[in-house]
């Protein structure tokens, strides 16, 4: 991928490779690289968690100190050698060694958000983090792959919770020059910029590159001088509320993304639409065909371009399937309709969802399903739900390819060392298959417990620092702030609950019976505590009320010091939580949770789940690796279902989970609990990894798309 040079950091010759490493997000899943940058300038790393800032802060005097430090130079040489080997041709990676057959070109992966690292907050939650993990595993596999998204200069909102429990929203402001981003270089060597037609004007977008190992992510940015002041903010805010602005974003993503690939002379073999936000890439490609074949009808062109397009549906929740008013689409695509010689009503009908309303909005999911060669849901249960919802419209069943997580990103270092020793597989990159897991029984229970306790202590230290800053902002007294150190009990059974606060996720279920909950939490001999994190969308007032209600309860006399809400949930908080709590709670209303990858992240760390049989847990629960709340037969009455699920959750905690955690042998170890932890690791480390997920995408979607008969 041709890019313009980044900053000149004036590095010593022996450390020149650090500059290239800083611009490659391989460091985000390589703890040794992160530690190296932290040693260069500790305060800059703590503040920014971004090596670009670190290298810019380091002066010549600091480099003189480091080059004289033999240990640092040895460590730097090892990290740079490892990076160099990784970035080589990749012949020892999964894809070049696989027997599936080579794709004739790269996969172009379009998504509205990408969660690579907390220092680049152009993601909101699960969809973005899944997309980031997908890119990381494509890099590990040496799969030809290029991703396309938007550069949100004001990102997703930062959350603060005030002293009364209200969620407050603040938009950050990012300077791309301070992030590990470089401008793509056009054919003439100049910074690449593309344009798209929206209504009666052209909108320009700069193209930035975030390099994720071997995989480039192209990020389009409309905040450029060539644009009118009204168009520059199009890509500022992720999931902006205004419908016209959101439509403009999705036109830039879909149509602008295609034009960026063309400008770089990249011809994808497969076009992967990750959710419907990028649906207009099909419109752009159809317009290209009509221009090349003047007699071709636009409807036929759309059918053709769909043959090498595949689609992933991520949610059964209606709000997750994007729709736009017909007049907005007609106005925005006015120039395209003229060039493609297509009547607006014809395109609008191709985007009709499950309705006979003559004024039905344009449904992005319905539009893509009518054209893509194949589509998948993100768990087995979601596949059944999505097929029931969409098969009649799509004309084919929706496959199930269960999501996964990128193990090197989410596996805590102490547990990683044990797993590597037991399996003989270095986990700096993805595993190539499940075979090494046969030796997981070699993990010594005592060592597993000590590794978990280390990760738990790291969590406690981190959370207490976050809570102290939170309470200081609330104006608490110095005495209260001093008491924060030690407020979390490292010996208590710690329940983790962290996710988006959509109401169907039922964050308040655990608080349904406060008397019973207080009894569970207040035991002196078997203490239990709860850590909660998550954001509600700025437009989701009911979700924000749930946060306020739980925050108020956490400050009550009965639950104070046992329930903790941590604000501004992001990838860093998530890594601490999924590695350091003792059990992961998930209680959505079945079957509304399409997948739920946070529980997978916990599972690979040996953290069992107690969960509704929904999403991934419906297929992941095996009776030994955690607990199931209820069964698979929902009650038609939501209130009755909530009551039954809460009752069963309390029973599991009282009768099974808490007793097992505190049942210690003469050696002080919870042997039965450790068996559950080991079963959790074994059931998830391959089966719920993006490495496994990627092999299924290649076999079941990517290769079939390129093998489809031309014009079929």
N, C-alpha and C positions, 0 to 999 in steps of 0.2 A: 504494500500500500504506500504510494508516494506521499510523504508528508513534508512540511516545512520544518526546518530545525526549531528546536525549542530554545530555552534559555541557555546562554553560555555561562556555566557555573564556575569557570576558571578553576577546574579541578586539577590536582596533581596528576602527572602522567600515569602513575601506577594505579590511580583511582578513577581514571577517565570513564571507565565502564559504568560507574554509578549514575552518570547522567542519563544514559540509555535505559538503565534499569528503573530509574525514577519515573520514566515515561511509559513503562510497561506495567500494567496492573497485575502481572504475575506476582508482584510482592504482596498483594492483598491476601493470598492464600499460602504465603511462604513465611512462617514466623521468623526464620533466621534473617531474612531480608529486612523485615520490620524492625527487629532488634538492632540490626546494623545501622539503619537510619536513625533510630532513637539514640544510639551512642554518638552519632555525629553532632546532634544538637537536641538535647533532651527536652528543653522547654518548648522548642518549636514543634517537636513531635507531639508532646502532650497537648499543645494548643490546637494544632492543625491536623494531626494524624495523616500527614501527606508529605511525601519526600520532596516534592517541589519546593515547599516552604522551607523544609530542613536545609536543602542545599543552598537556597538563596540566603538564609540567615548565616550560614557558616562562612567565616572570613579566612583570610590567608593564615592568620596566626593559629586558628583552630586546625586548619589542614596540616600545618607544620607539626602540631602536637600529635595528630592522628598518624601521620606518616612515620613518626618516631616511635609509635606504639606498636610493638611487634605483634602482640595478640590481635589488635584491631586489623592490622594488615593481613595477617594469616586468615582471619575470619572473612575479611572482605574478598580476598582471593578465592576462598572456597565458595562464597555465595555467587560471585561473578562467574566462576567456572560452572557452577550448577545451572545458572541462568543461561549461559552460552550453550551448554549441552541440551537444555530443554528447547531452546529456540532453533536448534539444528533441524535437519530435514524431517525428523519425527518418524523415521523408518521403523523404530522399535515400539511405536505407539499402536493403539488398537486398530484404528481404521486402515492404515497401510498394510497391516498384517492380516486383516479379516478376509474371509472368503466370499463376502457378499457381492463383490464386484464394485468397480470404481464408478462414481458419479462423473458425468462428462463436464461438470463445472461445479462451482460452489453452491451451497445453500444460502439463499438470501433470507434472513430472519428478521421480520418486521415486528416491532413491539413498541407500545407507547411509553414504557418505562423500563429502566435497567438498574437493578440493585447490585452493584459490584462491591462497594465499600461505603462506609458511613461518611467519608470525606467528600463523596460525590452524591449528594442527596437529590438525585433525579429519579427517585423511586418513592412509592407510597407504602408498599407492603408486599404481600405474597406474590402477586403477578410479576413485579419487577425483580424480586429476589430470585424467583424461579428462572426468569429470563437471564439474569446474571449468571446463575449456576449452570444454565444450559450452555452459555458461551464458554464458561471455564472448562466444562467437560468436553465441549467440541475442540477446544485448544488442547487439552490433555490427550484426546484421541487423535489429534492431527487430522481432523475432518475438515475438508475445505468448506469454510463457513464465514459469512460476513453478516453482521447485524446492522440494523438501521433503526434509529430512534430520533428523539428530539432533545436538544440541549436546553433545559429549563434553567434560565439564569436566576430565577427566584424559587426554583425547586418546589418541593412539597412543604407544607407549613411545619414550622417548629411549634411544638406543644408546650405550653406552660399551664399548670393547674394552680389557681389562686387559692387564697386561704379559706375560701368558701366552697372550693371544689369545682368552680367553673373552669371549663377548658378555654384557654386563650390561644389565639392564633397569631403567629408572626411569620412573615415571609422572609427567608434569608435572601441575601444578594450574593451571587457567585461571580467572580471574575475568572473567565476561562484561562487567562494567563497564569493564574495561581494554582491551577489544577493540572493533573497529568493528562493534558489534552494538547494536541497539535493540529494545526490546520492541514486539511487535505490539499494536495498540490494538483492543479489542473494540468491539461495537456501541455500548456506552454510554460509550466513551472510556477505560475502565479497561484495565490490562494484561491481555492475552488469556491465558486458561488453558483447556485442554480436558481431558477425562478419557476414559479407556477402561476397560472392564471386563476384568480378568484374574483368572481363577478366581473367587473369592468376594469380590472387592474392586474398588473403583474406584481407578485410578492417575491422578494429575493430571500435566499437563505444561504448563509455561510455553512460550510461543511467542516466539522471538526472530527478528529479521530481519537477515540479512546482505545488503546491497544491492550487487549486482554490476552496475554500470552501470545499465541499464534493468531488469534482472532481479532480483527478490527471491528469496532463499532462506529459507524458513521452517525454523527449527531448533527441535526440540522438546526440552525439558529437564525431567526428572523430579525434579531436586534442588530441590524446593519445599517449604515448610513444611506444605502440606496433605497431604503423603504420609507414610505410615508410614516409620520409619527404614530398614526393609528394602527399600523401594521407591525411596527417593531416589537410590541409586546405579545405577539401571537404565541411565541414559544416561551414566554416568561414563566408561567405557572402550570404545574402539572395538575390535570383534571380541573381546569378552570371552570367556574360555575356557569358562566354565560354560554348559552347554546350556540349562538353564532360564532363566538370566539372558539369554542370547542370544535365546531365544524371546520373552521379555518385551520386549526391545529392538525386535524386528521387529514385534510387535503394536503397540507405541507408534508406530513408523514408519508402518506401513501404515494401521491403523485411526485412530490419532491424527492422522496427516497429513490424512486425509479430513475429519475433524471440524474441524481447523484451517481448511481451505478453506471448509467450510460456515459456520463462525463468521465468516469474513471476506466471506461472500456471493460467493464466487468459484465459478463453474460452468465447469469445464474442458471443452474440446471433445474433448481427447485425454488419456488417462492413460498416461504412459510409465513403465514399470517397468524401471529400469536394474539388471539382475540380479534374482534372485528374493527378495532380502531384504524387499522391500515387498509380497510376495504377498497379505498380509492386507488390503490396500486393496480387493481384489475381494470378500473376505468382508464387510467393512464396507458396501460399496456394495450388495451383495446383501441384507444385512439391512435397509438403508434401503428397498429396493423391496418387500420382504415386508411391512414395516411400513405402507407406503403402499397396498399391494394385498393385503389380508389373505388372499385366496384363492390367492395366487401361491405355487407351490412354490419352495423355496430353490434347488433345482437349476436350475430355469428362470431364476430371478433371476440366478444366477451366469452362466448363458449369455448373458443380455442385457447385463450390465455388461461382459462381455468384448468386446462389439462395438466399443467405442471405446477399448479398451486395447491397447497395443503393448508389446513385450518385447524387451530386448536381452540376449543371452547373451554373456558376456565370457571364458569359459574352457572348454576341454575337460577340465581337470583335475577329477576327481571332488570333491576338497575344496572347489572353488569353487562347487559346486552344493549349496546348503544343505538339510539334512534334519534332521528332528526325530522323536524317538520318539513313537509313537502316543499313549501315555498322557499325555505332556507336552501335546500339542495338545488332547486331549480335556478335560483338566483346565483348561487355560488358557482355552478357549473355552466353558466350561460355560454361562455366562449367554447367550452368543450362540446356542448350539444351542437353548436353550429359547425365546428370542425369535423365532428364525427357523423354529422347528418342523422342525428337520432332525436326523436321527439322526447321531450322530458318525461311524458307520461309512461313511455316504454321502460325507461330506466327505473322510474319510481315503482312501477309494478313488479319489477324484478327484485325490489327491496321490500315487498309487502310481507309482513309477518302473518301470524295466525289471526287474521281479521278480515271481515268483508266491508269494513268502513271505507267509503270512497275517499275519505281524507286521511287514510291511514298514514302514519309517518314512515319514513324510509328506515328500515331495520337493517343495520349493518350486518348482523349475524345471518339473517335470512338471505341477504344479497350474496354473501360469500358462500353460504352453503349451497345455493343454487348453481354455483359455478365451479367450486373447488373439486379436484379429483378425489379427495378423501378428507375426512375430518376425524378428530379424536377428542374425547373427553379425558379428564385427568385422574380418574380412578375407576375401578371396576363398577362401583355403584353409580358414580356419575355417568358412566357410559350407558347404563340402563336407563337412567333418568333422561339423559340427553337424547337417546334414541326415541324414547317415548314422546318427547317434546318435538323433535325436529325431523324424524325420519320421513314422515309424509311429505314434508316440504322439500327436504334435500334429495329424496329419491334413493337414499342408501343409508344403512345403519351407521351410527356414530361409533367408531372404534373406542376402546379403552386403552390408553397408555398412561399408566399411573405415574404421577410426578415422582421426583426424587430430589435429593439434595447433593451438593458438591461436598463430598466427604472432607477433602483437605481444608475447605473453608470453615467447616462447622465442628470438626472434631477437636476437642480440647487437647492441649499438648501432653499433659500427664497421661490421659487415657490413650492418646495416639501412640505414645512410646510403648505402652503395654501391648497394644494390638499389633504394632509393627514387630515386636519381639516374638509374639505368639505365632503370627502368620508368616513371618519372613518377608513381608511385602512393605517396601517404603511407601508411606501414604502422602508423600508430597504431591503426587498426581493420583488420578483415579486408578482403582483396581481394574483388571482386565476381565474379571469373572469371579464367580462365587467360590471357586475351588479352595483358595487359601483359608476360607472360614472354617474348614474342617478341623483346624488346629486351635481354634479359639478356646477349647477346654484347657489348653495349657496355661491360660492366664490364672495366676495364683489369686485366690479370693482375697487374701490379706493385701496383696499389692493393688488389686482393683479397688478395694475399699480406701486405701491410702491415696490412690490417684484421685478418686472421687472426692475425698475429703479435701485434698489440695485445691481442686477446682471449686469446691464449695467455699473454702476460705477466701479464695480470690473473688468470688461473687459477693460474699459478705463485705469485704473491704471496699469493693467498688460501689455497692449499693449504699453503704453508710456514707461515703463521700457524696454521692448524688443526693441522698436524703438531706444531708446537712446543708447543701447549697439550696435545696428546695425550701427548707424551713427558714433559712436565713432570709430568703426573699419574702417570706410571709411575715417577717418581723419578729420571729420568736426570740426569746431571751438568750443571752450567752449561756445560761445554765442549761436550757433546753438543748442548745446546739452542742454543748459538751457531752450531754447525755446520749447523743446520737451514736457516738462511738460505743459499741457494745449493745446497741438496742436490738440488733439481730442476733439470734441465738444459733451459733454454728452447730450445736448438738440437736436442735429441733428438727423434726420432719418438716421440710420446706416444700410447700406446694407452689408450683409456678403456673401462672395463667397470663398469657400475653398474646394479644391479637387485636385486630381492628374491632372497634366497639360497635359493630352493627348489631341491631337488636336480636337477629336470629341466632347470634352466637351465645346469647343468654349469659352474659358475664355475671349477672346478679343471681343466677340459680343457686350458687353456694350460700347465699345470704337469705334464702327463703325462710328458714327457721333459725332465727338469731339465737334463741335459747339453746337449741341443739348444737349450733355451730360454736357458741361460746363454750359449751361443755367440752367439745373436742379440742379447742385451742388452749384451754386454760389448765390442762392437767400438769401438775408439777413433775410427775414422773415420766410422762410421755408428751412433752410439749410439741405443739404444731404451730407453724406460722405460714402465712400466705403472702406471696409477692405477686403484684398485679401490674401490668404495663399495657399500654395500647392507646391508640388515637381513635376518635370519632371524626368522620369527615366534617368539615366546617358547615356543611348544609344539613347534617344529620342531627337535628335537635333531640330526638329521642335517645340516640346513642350518647350524646353529651350529658343528658339527664342521668343515664346509668352511671357514668363516671362520677358525677356529682353525688349521687346517692351512695355509691360505694365509698367515696372519699369521706363523706359525712360519717358513715358507719365506722370507718377506720379510725376516726378521731373520737369515737364514743368511749365511755369508761369501760365497757365490756370487751371491746375489741382493740383498744389502743395498745400498741406494742406487739400485736400479733398479726395485724393486717397492714401491708405497706403498698402504697401506690407510687410507682416511679414514673415520672413524666418524661415526655419526648422519646418514646420508644423508637429505637433505630437499630441498625445492624450490630452496633457495638454492644448495646444492652442485650440484644438477642443472644449474642455469642456467650456472654456471661451467664445468662439465664439457662439456656439449653444445656450448658455444661455443668452448672453448679447447683440447681435445685435437686430435690430428691424424687419428685414425681411431677408429671406434666398433666394438667387438667384441661380437658376440652369437652364442652357440652353444648354443641350447636343443636338446633332443632332439625332432626333428620327429615329429609335428605338434602338439606340446604348447604351443607359444607361439601364443596366439590372435591377437595383433596385435603388441605391442611398440612403444609409441609413443616410447620414448627414442631409438631410431634415427632416427625422423622428426625429432625436435627437433635432433639433430646434423646431419641432412641439410640442413635449411633454412639452417644456418650454414656450409654448404660442407664439412662433415665427412663423408667417405665411410664406408660401413660395410664390414666384412668379417664376413659372417654366414652362418649356415645358412639355406637357402631355406625359411624358416618364417615364419608370421605375415605381416606387411606386406612383408618383404623378398622373399617368394616372388613377389609381383606388382610390387614396387618396383624390383628389380634389372633393369637393362637392358643390362648389359655395359660401360657407360661410367661409371657413377656409383659404382662400388665393386667388391667382390669377393664371390663366392659360395663357401662352403665345401661341397664335395661336390655331390651332385645331389639329385634328388627321389625317388630309389628307396631307401627305408630298408633296412638290413640287419636281419633278424629277431633277430639276436644283438646285444644292447645293448653288450656288451663289445667285440665286433668293430667295431660302429658307432663307438663312442667312439675306438677306436684309429685307425680310418680317418679320422675327422674331425680328430683331433689331428694326424695325419701331413700331411693336406692343409693345415691351418692353418699348420703350420711351413713347408711348401713355399711357400705364398703369401707369407708374411713374408719368407723368405729370397730367393726368386727374383723376386718381383713388387713387393710393397708397399715394402719397405725400399729396394731399388734405385731405384724410381720417385721416392720421396720425396727421396733424396739426389742424384738426377741433376740437376745444376744447369748452366744455360747460362752464357755469358760475362757476362750481367747478374746472375748469382747467383740466378736464379729457377728453381724446379722446374717448368718449363713443362708437362710431361706431368701432373704432380700437380695443377697448377692447372686443367688441363682437366677432370680428374676432379672437382675441387671445384666447378667451375662446372656440370658435368653433374649433380652432386648437388643443388645449389640448384634448378636448372631442373626436375628431376624431382619435387621434393618440395613446392615452395613453394605450389602450388595443390592438386595431386593428393593430398597427405597433410596437408591443413589441415582444421581443424574447420569452416571456411567451406564447403568443398566437401562435407564430411560432412553438414553441416546441410541443405544443399539436397536431398541424397538422403533424409534423414529426412522432410523436408516432402513431397517428391514421392512417395516410395515407402511411407511408413508413416503419417504424420500425416493427409494428405489422404484416402488410401483409407479410413482408419478412420472419418472423419466422413461419407464418402460411402456407407458400408455401409447397405443397406436396414434400416430399423428392424425389429427382431424377427427379422432373418435368422439 
